[in-house]
Amino acid sequence: MERWLLTVESNCADPSREKEYNDWYDTVHLPDILETPGFVRAARYENSSPGEGQAKFLATYEIETEDIGQTLAAFDKTVNAKAQQGRMNDLVMAIGGGLYRQITAPVESR
């Protein structure tokens, strides 16, 4: 079983609605995405001082799968289904992201 990390860097399109954006992301979007088979864990982070053109928020999704192509196809289906149900949010401004295959086991501090 391979392990992957999907990252999504984003900003809120309307800074005056940032609380609404974060509430939606944490209570609606993350659980929706975790319905995708193979997606096992999600977390979000905030950049305390983003520079010009940088994202303020980072979402990470841990994936465990035998077939990343199949898992990503399921992810697309999940996202499209949630969009059809009106569960997406127009406040999301995607800045960047990536898909990373784990190449070493986690290392813990002693």
Rosetta silent file (secondary structure, phi, psi, omega in degrees, C-alpha in Angstrom):
SEQUENCE: MERWLLTVESNCADPSREKEYNDWYDTVHLPDILETPGFVRAARYENSSPGEGQAKFLATYEIETEDIGQTLAAFDKTVNAKAQQGRMNDLVMAIGGGLYRQITAPVESR
SCORE:     score description
SCORE:     0.000 S_00000001
   1 L     0.000  125.240  176.765    0.000    0.000    0.000 S_00000001
   2 E   -88.908  151.863  176.537    1.434    3.360   -1.017 S_00000001
   3 E  -115.982  139.148 -177.174    0.975    6.499    1.024 S_00000001
   4 E  -132.990  159.763  173.781    0.476    9.897   -0.537 S_00000001
   5 E  -128.910  120.862  174.471   -0.011   13.475    0.602 S_00000001
   6 E  -101.346  128.588  178.795   -2.271   15.824   -1.338 S_00000001
   7 E  -116.466  143.796  176.084   -1.789   19.500   -0.490 S_00000001
   8 E  -133.270  118.903  176.964   -4.076   22.412   -1.322 S_00000001
   9 E   -98.730  132.094 -176.966   -2.968   26.003   -0.751 S_00000001
  10 E  -148.372  165.204  171.940   -5.792   28.543   -0.634 S_00000001
  11 E  -129.399  161.348  174.014   -6.952   31.978    0.405 S_00000001
  12 E   -87.644  127.922 -177.274  -10.369   33.305    1.325 S_00000001
  13 L   -64.042  -25.001 -179.404  -11.761   35.460   -1.517 S_00000001
  14 L  -131.083   97.818 -176.939  -13.325   37.869    1.008 S_00000001
  15 H   -54.159  -26.929  178.727  -11.170   38.439    4.105 S_00000001
  16 H   -71.437  -11.979  179.525  -14.175   39.877    5.975 S_00000001
  17 H  -113.190   22.414 -175.959  -15.800   36.406    5.672 S_00000001
  18 H   -60.950  -36.549  178.152  -12.750   34.405    6.769 S_00000001
  19 H   -62.518  -44.896  177.110  -14.517   32.917    9.805 S_00000001
  20 H   -59.621  -43.655  178.772  -17.318   31.631    7.544 S_00000001
  21 H   -59.405  -49.932 -179.204  -14.699   30.221    5.138 S_00000001
  22 H   -65.197  -40.365  177.468  -12.821   28.406    7.904 S_00000001
  23 H   -60.272  -47.149  178.916  -16.040   27.050    9.454 S_00000001
  24 H   -60.863  -47.729 -176.187  -17.162   25.677    6.078 S_00000001
  25 H   -59.590  -45.059 -174.968  -13.738   24.205    5.303 S_00000001
  26 H   -75.367  -38.092 -172.211  -13.428   22.487    8.688 S_00000001
  27 H  -101.095  -18.859 -179.605  -16.999   21.239    9.202 S_00000001
  28 H  -113.687  -58.445 -170.008  -18.220   20.631    5.641 S_00000001
  29 H   -67.710  -50.502 -179.894  -15.394   20.326    3.140 S_00000001
  30 H   -57.478  -49.071  177.798  -12.854   18.199    5.011 S_00000001
  31 H   -60.970  -37.249  177.904  -15.472   15.595    6.051 S_00000001
  32 H   -60.712  -46.893 -178.053  -16.876   15.567    2.490 S_00000001
  33 H   -65.494  -35.671 -179.886  -13.448   14.883    0.986 S_00000001
  34 L   -69.554   -5.605  171.424  -12.740   12.155    3.547 S_00000001
  35 L   -72.768  -14.925  179.464  -15.691   10.226    2.077 S_00000001
  36 L   -70.837  123.944  177.033  -13.341    9.404   -0.820 S_00000001
  37 L   -55.883  132.070 -179.334  -12.021    5.830   -0.478 S_00000001
  38 L    99.433  -23.751  176.649   -8.306    5.948    0.352 S_00000001
  39 E   -82.473  114.290 -170.591   -8.412    9.397    1.949 S_00000001
  40 E  -109.269  -18.836 -176.087   -7.664    8.617    5.589 S_00000001
  41 E  -160.480  147.087  176.657   -6.824   11.903    7.321 S_00000001
  42 E  -139.581  150.911  176.864   -7.015   15.641    6.732 S_00000001
  43 E  -150.301  159.136  176.239   -5.615   18.687    8.495 S_00000001
  44 E  -128.304  150.857 -179.388   -5.416   22.410    7.918 S_00000001
  45 E  -135.296  153.431  177.786   -2.716   24.928    8.689 S_00000001
  46 E  -119.093  130.108  175.473   -2.527   28.716    8.681 S_00000001
  47 L   -78.200  118.807 -174.988    0.503   30.673    7.483 S_00000001
  48 L   -69.850  -22.187  178.741    1.064   33.310   10.170 S_00000001
  49 L  -151.677   72.550 -179.533    2.626   35.787    7.748 S_00000001
  50 L   -67.339  140.745  176.478    2.058   34.940    4.082 S_00000001
  51 L   -83.004  176.009  178.453    3.996   36.996    1.588 S_00000001
  52 L   -55.663  126.629  178.830    2.601   38.563   -1.570 S_00000001
  53 L    81.751   -1.918  179.015    1.063   35.854   -3.751 S_00000001
  54 L   -92.522  157.354  177.659    1.352   33.177   -1.052 S_00000001
  55 L   -81.440  144.877  174.501   -1.491   31.192    0.420 S_00000001
  56 L   -85.275  -29.202 -174.782   -2.667   31.850    3.946 S_00000001
  57 E  -121.488  146.182  176.906   -4.136   28.359    4.347 S_00000001
  58 E  -130.380  127.782  172.192   -2.869   24.855    3.649 S_00000001
  59 E  -110.442  136.900  177.103   -4.996   21.714    3.662 S_00000001
  60 E  -122.003  139.335  179.600   -3.312   18.310    3.708 S_00000001
  61 E  -127.079  119.625  177.560   -4.957   15.010    2.863 S_00000001
  62 E   -88.174  133.289 -175.959   -3.248   11.720    3.670 S_00000001
  63 E  -124.653  136.692  172.259   -4.009    8.955    1.190 S_00000001
  64 E  -125.614  121.897 -173.843   -3.379    5.212    1.428 S_00000001
  65 E  -158.232  156.078  171.862   -3.991    3.299   -1.784 S_00000001
  66 L   -89.107  -21.006 -174.102   -2.843    0.535   -4.086 S_00000001
  67 L  -142.660   96.438 -176.363   -3.783    2.622   -7.161 S_00000001
  68 H   -63.743  -33.615  178.213   -3.382    6.405   -6.969 S_00000001
  69 H   -61.556  -45.517  178.138   -4.998    6.899  -10.378 S_00000001
  70 H   -64.771  -40.411  179.833   -8.152    5.111   -9.264 S_00000001
  71 H   -65.774  -40.959  178.781   -8.167    7.026   -5.968 S_00000001
  72 H   -68.303  -33.989  175.250   -7.817   10.375   -7.733 S_00000001
  73 H   -64.550  -40.307  176.742  -10.664    9.443  -10.097 S_00000001
  74 H   -65.550  -38.003  177.122  -12.817    8.687   -7.038 S_00000001
  75 H   -60.499  -46.225  177.792  -11.723   12.017   -5.540 S_00000001
  76 H   -59.017  -42.260  178.266  -12.881   13.850   -8.684 S_00000001
  77 H   -62.086  -43.430  179.352  -16.247   12.066   -8.457 S_00000001
  78 H   -60.812  -48.887 -178.616  -16.594   13.056   -4.805 S_00000001
  79 H   -61.469  -44.767  179.809  -15.774   16.710   -5.499 S_00000001
  80 H   -64.510  -40.531  178.502  -18.158   16.856   -8.462 S_00000001
  81 H   -64.077  -42.253  179.434  -20.967   15.194   -6.489 S_00000001
  82 H   -66.179  -37.158  176.968  -20.504   17.626   -3.599 S_00000001
  83 H   -63.887  -42.549  178.332  -20.527   20.551   -6.041 S_00000001
  84 H   -62.345  -30.126  179.054  -23.797   19.259   -7.541 S_00000001
  85 L   -84.210    0.337  179.581  -25.228   19.138   -4.004 S_00000001
  86 L    76.512   24.621 -175.409  -24.249   22.785   -3.436 S_00000001
  87 L   -98.110    5.460  175.140  -21.634   21.911   -0.825 S_00000001
  88 L   -89.659  174.188 -173.809  -18.745   23.857   -2.373 S_00000001
  89 L  -136.308  130.764 -178.149  -17.961   27.447   -1.434 S_00000001
  90 L   -75.762   -1.314  177.500  -17.274   30.432   -3.672 S_00000001
  91 L   -80.898  -12.455 -176.243  -14.900   31.876   -1.069 S_00000001
  92 E   -76.215  123.086  171.286  -12.156   29.380   -2.003 S_00000001
  93 E  -115.429  101.533  179.279   -9.280   30.852   -3.980 S_00000001
  94 E   -71.131  130.017 -178.948   -6.944   27.992   -4.872 S_00000001
  95 E  -105.924  -34.528 -178.561   -3.338   29.195   -4.966 S_00000001
  96 E   176.963 -170.464  179.294   -1.465   25.934   -5.487 S_00000001
  97 E   160.812 -173.909  179.959   -0.849   22.462   -4.203 S_00000001
  98 E  -170.231  170.385  177.159    0.666   19.152   -5.057 S_00000001
  99 E  -124.234  122.588 -173.688    0.546   15.388   -4.822 S_00000001
 100 E  -124.306  130.795  174.859    3.448   13.688   -3.061 S_00000001
 101 E   -89.260  131.118  179.178    4.260    9.990   -2.745 S_00000001
 102 L   -68.019  130.180 -178.031    5.746    9.043    0.620 S_00000001
 103 L  -116.683   -5.030  175.750    9.288    7.767    0.123 S_00000001
 104 L  -147.550  151.703  178.003   10.359    7.207    3.725 S_00000001
 105 L   -68.063  151.913  176.340    8.624    6.177    6.907 S_00000001
 106 L   -57.799  144.967  177.763    7.842    8.956    9.401 S_00000001
 107 L  -111.844  128.739 -178.301   10.668    9.753   11.788 S_00000001
 108 L  -103.607  150.886  175.133    9.765   10.584   15.391 S_00000001
 109 L   -72.852  156.298 -177.397   11.827   12.611   17.822 S_00000001
 110 L   -85.418    0.000    0.000   13.420   10.693   20.656 S_00000001
